[in-house]
Amino acid sequence: MIQLYVNDIIASVTRPVKELKGFKRTALKSAEKKTIEFELPVGKLGFYNRYMKYTVEPGMFKIMIGTSSRDIILEDQFEVIA
């Protein structure tokens, strides 16, 4: 199983360090390689702020791909612009 995690680097409220945003189950034979694609709509980056309003704040996000939250294989960053 491949899992997609996101971290909002600087948010107005405390957010999870690794928030699961997607996963895909796939079977591989020995030494087989496969490309896995995830779609991450900007709305999935939102959260309920201190006024209980669902919002997506602009800023930097870290994206992590791995077989579990402890076994991260790829990391990168992207920016959401208002």
N, C-alpha and C positions, 0 to 999 in steps of 0.2 A: 504494500500500500504506500502511495506517495501522498504526503500531506503538505498543505500550503498554510503558512502562518504569517501574520502581519503584526508589526509593533508600531504604534503611533509614538514617534520619538519624543515630541513635546506636545502635550495636550493640556487643556484647561482643567481636567480632572484626572485622577489616577486611572490608568488603563492597564490591561494585562501586558506582561512582557512578551508573551507569545499567544496570540489569539488565533485559533483555528478558523480559517475562512474557506477551506475546501479540502477534499481528498478524493483520490481515485484509486480504485483497486485494479491491479493489472498483474498478469502472470508472465513471468519471464523464464525462458530456458537458460541453462548454463551458458554464460558468456554472451547472451543476447542483449541487445540494446534497443531501447524504444524511446521515442519522443512523446512526452506527456504535455498537454497544453491545459492551462487554467484560464478562465475568464474571471476577472475581478472588477465588477462594476463599482463605480465610485460610491454608490449607495451602501455597499457592504463595509465601507470604512467608517461609517457613522456610529454614533452612540448617543445615549440620552445624557444631556448636560445637567448641570446642577438645577436648572429650571424645568427639568423633565421634558425638554424639547429635543427631538431627534435631530442631530446635526452632523455635518461633515466639516471638520475644521481644516483650513489650509495648513500645509506644513509638510515636513519630511516624514516618510514612513519607511520602515525596514521590512523587506519581504524575505521570507525564509522557506526553503523547500527541503524536505527530508522524509525519512521513513518513520520518524516519531519526533516528538518535541525535544528529545535528547539527542537525536541523531540528525542534525541539520547538515545537509550536503552543499547547498547553494544559498548564498545571501547576496542581496543587492538593496539599493535604496531608490526611492522615487519621491517626487514632490507633487502634492496636490495644490493647485493654484486656484484661488477664489475667483 
